[in-house]
Amino acid sequence: MTRFIYPLLLIILLLVFSCGGGSVKKNPALSHPAMKHLQKGLAWYQRGCFHQSLEAFTKAHELFAVSDRLPGVAMSLNNIGNVYRYIGDSQSALLFFQEAYEIYSHLDNQEGVIQALSNQAAIHIQEDRFDEADALIQTTEKMAESSGKVLVHVLNNKGILLTRQHRYDEAETILLQALETTAPENVHTYATVCSSLGNLMVEKAEYDRALVFYEKALFLDRQSEFYPGIADNLNALGSVFLMQEKYDQAAVYFQRSIKIYALLGNSEQVSRTMNTLEETATHANTNVTLTRHFVEKWSKGEIHEHPCQ
């Protein structure tokens, strides 16, 4: 499991203080009609309801575009790219990130440029284009250093790339730095880095350490109710127990994860996990009839309380 998710660039929802008489004025950008769709999109995204978030972010983009609000246009493009990345359409995601980068460059918005480049790097890592990813990561690192900031998504990208290149010691150093840099209250980012560390520990065959990081990521994703993250971490935990030949525990985690995949309509993961579950259940002597019943029912759309409604 590789989780390429990074914080979205958001308009800060705060009141702006004027420099003169100390009066408080509302930021006009916050009253723009696109903002309600941007906020709805973010709320859906943070639950893992990506199709709903895509619709909301697209509406926001249309309203920002028609009023020529370039910061909002770039932000909505970046957010749409994040949705496409998570649902597996990496080529569409890359197009949106590239366009967001162009606009942020035009606006001389360094933070936006770094975010857009970092997201492009994640796509290149996902597609095994390591040289391109490395070049972008080096660029974002230099930009972050020049601004005096340590950016977690840049570090996480670098750690994932080093893991994929089998440079495990370097990867661990970078990912632990990313974890230390992340504020504990930023649960989504913290969970993402923990997941990256779990993946690294699996690569190193340090399974007990992998379990610790996946359990932490699971706890945080439960806390934020990020449903796909919960499912992915449960699945990862099941996989680690399977590698340790702890079949009973593996079967339990696979059953929990596949139910979430079915409720979210992730047919690809349902199919993959069901095959693994069936095989694991034979070793564990576990009856998965009831789990299969619910998964088949929910996969057909027979859901009474859909998580994304």
C-alpha positions, 0 to 999 in steps of 0.5 A, a space after each residue: 500500500 502506497 498512500 500518496 496524499 498530501 495536504 490541500 492548499 486552502 484559503 485560510 478562513 480567518 478574519 483579516 486585521 487592517 493596519 490602520 485603526 485596528 478594526 476588523 474586516 472580512 476578507 472579500 475572498 471568503 464571500 466568493 460564491 466558489 468558497 462554499 463549493 471549495 469547503 464542501 469539496 474539502 469536507 467530502 475529500 477528508 472523508 474519502 468521498 472522492 466523487 462528491 469532492 470532485 463535483 464540488 471542486 469542479 463547481 468551485 473551479 468554474 466559479 473562480 474561472 468565470 470571475 478570473 480569480 487566479 489563486 482560486 483557479 490554481 487551488 481548485 485545479 490542485 485539489 481536483 488533481 489530488 482527487 484524480 490521483 487518489 482514484 487512480 487516474 494519474 495522467 489526469 492528475 498530472 495535467 491538473 498539477 501542471 496547470 496549477 504549477 503554471 498559474 502559481 508561477 505566474 502569481 509568484 506564489 512559492 508555496 503553491 509552486 512547491 505544492 504543485 511540483 511536489 504533487 507531480 513528483 508523487 505521480 512520477 514515483 507512482 509511475 516508477 519514473 524515479 529520475 523525474 521525481 528526483 529532479 522535482 524533489 530536489 527543486 522543491 527542497 531548494 525552494 523550501 530551504 530558501 524560504 526557511 521552511 521544512 515542508 512535510 510533503 516534500 520530505 514524505 515524497 523523498 522518503 517514499 522515493 528512497 524506499 522505492 530505490 531500496 535506499 532504506 536507511 536514508 529513507 528512514 532518516 527522512 521519514 522520521 524527520 517528516 514525522 517529527 516536523 508534523 504537528 500532532 494535531 495535523 492528523 491527516 498528514 501524520 497518518 500519511 507519514 506513519 503509513 509511509 514508514 509502515 511501508 518502509 518497514 515492510 520493505 526492510 522486513 521489520 514487521 513488528 515495527 511496520 505494525 506499530 506505524 500502521 496501527 498509529 496511522 489507523 488510529 489517526 485515520 479513525 480519528 479523522 474518519 478518513 474511510 479509505 485510509 482506515 481500509 488501507 491501514 487495516 489491509 496493510 496490517 492484515 498483509 503484515 500478519 499474513 507475512 508473519 503467518 499469523 493467519 487468524 489475525 490476518 483474516 480478521 483485518 482483511 474482513 474489516 478492510 474489505 467491508 469498507 472497500 465495498 461500502 466505498 464502491 472500490 471494486 478493484 480493492 474488493 476483488 483483490 482483498 477477497 482473493 487474499 481473504 479466501 486464501 487466508 481463511 483456509 489457513 486460519 480455518 475462519 468462516 467468511 460466509 457472512 463477510 462475503 454476504 455483506 460485501 456482495 450486497 454492498 458491492 451491488 449498491 444495496 446500502 441503507 446508510 451510504 457513508 458518502 451521502 
